[in-house]
């Protein structure tokens, strides 16, 4: 599997609870916070749900 870096670029304030929980599950807490993880189908599915709040880079 390829590794990806996920960076939160927009605020979670005012977002639905489901999107907030998805950001928590990805390990993102603050704007400009980043996590590096494997690009599994589960992770990519979560990224798709919050794609308007995050930026994804391949490593």
N, C-alpha and C positions, 0 to 999 in steps of 0.2 A: 504494500500500500504506500501511496505517496503521503508525504507530510504536508500539512497546510498550516498557515498562521491566520487566525481569525482575530480581527481587531474591531472593537465596538467604536463606531464613529458618531452615533446619535444617542440622545438620552432615552432612558427607559420611562421617564416621567410621562404620565398620561397614556401609556400603552396598556393594552389588555393584560390581565393577569397571566394568561397563557403565554404571551410573548415574554413577559418578565421571567416566568419559570423556565422558559427555553434558554434565555440568556444565562440564568443561574446554572442550568444543567451544562452549558458550554463552558462555564467557569469565568464568565465575564461579569465584572462588578462595576467598573467605572468607564467613562468615556476615555478612549485611547488605551484601554487595557487590552492586552493581547494574550492569546494562548496558542501554543503549538500542539497539534494533535495529528493522529493518523486520519486520512480521508476515508473513513468507513461509510457505508451507505447510511447508517444511523446518524452520524455526525453531519453528513451532507444534507440529509433530510431536515435536521434541525436548523442548519444554516439557511436552507430555502425558506423556512417559515419566518425568519427574521432578517432576510436579505436586505431590507431597506434600512436596517440599523447597523449592519456590519460590513466590513471589507475583508475579502478572502484573498490570500496570496499563496501560491504554491512555492514550496521550498526545494 
